[in-house]
Amino acid sequence: MIWELRKTGLQAEAERPISVYYDGQLVGAFTADLLVNDRLEFKKKFRVRKQESVSL
């Protein structure tokens, strides 16, 4: 996906470390999956559990 974004002229980076600040203080850090034109792109990840049917 990075290559396709770059081919269209966008600036794209994967796995970029990001420092997180609150009220001027460093409060943490994480690694961004994808940055496009210096904006964070994210997707919500979730798991679906199989629900079992129970007959009574």
C-alpha positions, 0 to 999 in steps of 0.5 A: 500500500505504501508504494501505491500511495507514493506513486500518486504523489503522497508522502507515506511512511509505515511503522513510524515512532510517535511521541505523545504529549499532553499539556506540554509533557511527554506521556508516552509513545507508540508506533504508527501503522501508517502516516500519509502526508504527516497525518495519522491513518488508523483502523479499528482492529477488533476480534469477532468471537464465534457465538455458539447456539444452545438448544434447550 
